[in-house]
Every structure is written in C-alpha cells, then in structure tokens.
Amino acid sequence: MGDPAHVLCVCTANVCRSPAAALLLTAGLRARLGPAADAQVVVTSAGTWATADRPIEPGTAGALRRAGVDPAAVAGARSIRLTRTAIRDADLVIGSTAEHVRAVWRLELASRHRTFTLGELARLAEGISGDDLPEADAGARLRALVSRASTLREQRHRPGTPYVTDAYDLDDPTDNDPAQRDMVAQTAAWVDFLLDGVAGPAPARRGYRDRVPGVAWALQWSRHRAARGAVR
C-alpha cells in the first residue's frame, strides 16, 4: 500500500457544503473499506472565506447524522481557511461551485487538472470504466480516476465555453434547514457515484439512500440536468 491520497473539499464558510462532502466521503470510504480506509484516503475541508473554529450549521449536522455519519465526527468538525499549501498537498480538490473551483485555481493554477466540482466529477466518473483504473488500493485508484476525469474534461470541452460549468453548483444553504437537508442529499448521491469507482459499491446501499431524505430526488435531478446537456 502506498501513501494515502489526499482529498480537499472547498466551499465559502466551511460550515455546510464542504464539511458535508468531506464527512460523507470519509463515511462512505469506511463503509466500503473498513478500518483500512483512513490509511488509503484522507479527506479534509476548508473555506475560501472561513472564520476559524466554527462548528457545522445545525441543519447540516442533523442531516449528516441521519445519513449515518459518526455524530462525534460531525460535532468535532471546525472551520478553517483555505490555504495554498492545502491545495498543493491535495491529490483532488472538490469545489462546491464553479466559483470555488476558480478560487482554487487563482491561488494555485497548477491544481487545474485535479480540481472539479463534486457534481462534475461524479458525472465524469460515470463514464470511466473500472477497467480504466488499476487493481490497487483506493488511494491509487482515486489518483487514476482524477487523471482520467481530467482527460475526459479536456476532450469534452468545447472552445468558447467555460472550462468549468456551473450546472452542478451546490447553492449556499446557510440558515435554511430544508435547503441544508437537500444539499446533504445531493452531496450524498454524488459521493456515492464517485466512490463506486474508487472503492466499490457500498454495503446495504438501498438502506443508506433511504435514510437520507431526498436522495432519490437528487439522483433524478442529477440525471435530468445531464440529459438537458448541462454537463456532457
């Protein structure tokens, strides 16, 4: 087993969207890989305008607990500000919106080929066969998936159109509990797609999705947006 892959999730305040993505990714990896997960992939989060040491928003925290995320991990999460060093250390950077992706690029342009919105990456991952990834641990498979997704994005990009699409942006749900629940449901759906390629299907998947209000709707919405051509 090689060095663990590092994933960095980014939003604005680091109290809703990016910690939700990070905690759902971590929980999904542990569900699939067991105790070996933490040695293969490390997931953190940060905010472009974060005030340090704020807890996760209550609505998001409740939705994450209902999704099966460890309550202690939810309670212990604290906001931090995005830094250039954190970007450089990451094998994959996940922005909550296209603007977060652009903010990462402004800090560290060399990260361009490993920075995506979560929805864009999940959509690209659907087009990557398991045969395209090495028979290796989740960290190595994640790095290979990022490389393949970057190539696919380059191939699908049309001249004269934005390099990163806002079609899969996760809107800021701060101070709106129903919006926070929907955000967690959408994030959980996209995380599921991503981790299928990296670590295989989750055990008891149907039960997991049914515990998260709105996940079935989120899956339908994601495919509807793709069918409309928002993301090829």
N, C-alpha and C positions, 0 to 999 in steps of 0.2 A: 504494500500500500504506500502511495506517495504522499506528498504534502497535501493537506486539505485544501480544497478550493474555497475561495472567499467570495461571498455574495454581499453586496451593499445595496440596501433599499433606501430610496430617497423620496421625500416629499417636502413640504414647506416647514411646518412647525414640529414635525416628528412626534406627533401625539395621536394621529389617527391612521393615515394611509400607509406610511412606510413601516411603522411598528407592526401593523396588522399583517402586511406582506411578510415581514421577517419572521414573526411568530408562527404564521401559518406554514411558511416554508420549513421552518425548523420542526414543527409538529408533524408535518407530512413526511419529512425525511425520517424522523424517529419511528413513525408508524410503519414505514416500509422497511427500514434497515435495522431497527432495534438499537442496541447500545453502540453499535459501530458508527452510527450516523454522525455524531459530533466529531469523530476523527476524520471523516471524509469531506464534509462540507460545513463551513462556519458561516452563519448569516447574521449580519448586523444591520442597523438602520441609522439614518441621520436626516437632518432637515436643513434646507438652504437658508432659512431664517429662524432657526430654532433658538429658543431660550433654554438654557441648560437646566436639566434636572426636573422637568415637568413630567407628571405621570400621563398615561394614556387616558384619553377622554372616556368618561363613564359609559356612554353608549357603545363605543367601540370595544371597551373592555368587556362589557356584558355579552356582546355578540361573539367575541373571541372565546369566552368561556363556554358559551353554548355550542360553539364549533368544535369543542374538545381540546382547546389549548390549555395547557397547565395553568391553573389560576395563580400559582406562585410566580410563574414567568410573566404573566400579564401584570400582576401587582408590582413586580420588581422592575419593569421597563421604565427607563427615564430618557428624556430627550437629550440629544447632543447636536452640535452644529456640524454641518458638512465641512470637511477639510480636503485639501488637495492630496494629502498623504493617504487618507482613507480611500480616495478614488484610485490612486496609484497602486494600493495594496489589493484591490479587488480584481478578481477574475471576471466578474459580472457585476454591472451596475444596473439596477432596475429603478426607473423613474416612475412616479405615479402619473405624470402627464408629460406631454411632449415638451412643455416648457421646462420641466425638471431635467429632462434629458439634455436640452440645450444649455441649462445652467451648469450641468456637469461638464459638458464639452467646453464651456467658456473657462472653467477652472483648469481643465486638463484635456486638451484636444486629442491627445494620444489615446484617450479612452473611447474614442468614437466607435470603434468596431466591437466594443464589448458593453455598450450602453444602449438599453432599449426601454420602452415602456413595458409593463408586465403583459398587457393585452397583446401588444405587437409580438413579443417573444413567444407567448403561448400560441398565437396564430401561426407563426413561423415554425414552431416546434411540431405542430400538427402535420407539416409537410416533410418532416425529417424521419426517415425510417430508422428503426432500431439497428438495422444492418449498417447504417452510416456511422454508428458510434462504436467505440472499441469495447471489447469484452474486458471491462476493468471496473474499478470501484467508482462510486458515484461522483467523486471529485474529478476524476479523469473524464468521465462521460459528460459531466457538466461543461468542462472546458471545451470538449469536442463539439458539444451542442451549440455553444456560443459561437465557435468558429464557423460552424455550418450555417447557423442562423444569420451571421453577418454576411456570408457569401450569398445566401438567398436574398437578403435585403438589397444587396448591391445589384443582383440580377433582376429583381423586380422593380427597382426604382426607375421611374420614368423621368427623363430630362424635363426640366421646367416645373417639376412638382416638389413639394417639401421633402427633404430627406427623411424626416421623422414625422409621422402622421399623428394628428390629434384625435383620430377616430376612436381610440380606445382610452382616452383620458378618464381618470377617476376624479370626479369633481370633489372639491373640498367639502366634507360633510360636518365640519366643526359646529358644535352647538345645535345639531339637528339629529336626534336619536334615530328616527326612521331612516334618514339618509345614511347614517353610520351603519345600521344593520344591512342596508342594501350594498354599501361599499364592501363590507366584510364578505357578504355572499358572493359578489362579483369577484373579489380577490381570491376567495377560496376556489372558485371554479377555474380561474386562470392558473392558479398554483397547481391544481390537480392535473391540468393538461401538461404543464411544464415538467412536473415530477414523474409523470408516466414514462417519459423518455429517459430520465436520469436515473430513476430508482425503481421502476416497475410499478404496477398497479397497487393501490392501497388495499389493505385487508378490510373487509366489510365496508366497501366503498359506498354501497347504497345507504347503509345506516348512517354513515358520516355525512353524506349530502343531505339526507332527510333531516338531520339535526340542525342544519344551518338554514334559517328562513330565507327563502328567495333564491336558493342555489339553482333550482330547476329553471326559474325565470332568467337567471343570469346566463345560464348556458344557452338558452334560446335567444337571448338578446345578443350575445356574442356572435352566434352563427348568423343571426339576421343582419347584423352590421357587416359581416364579411360578405354575405350574399348580395348586399346592396353595392358592394365594391368599395367600401370604406377602406378595407385592407385586402390586398390581393392574396 
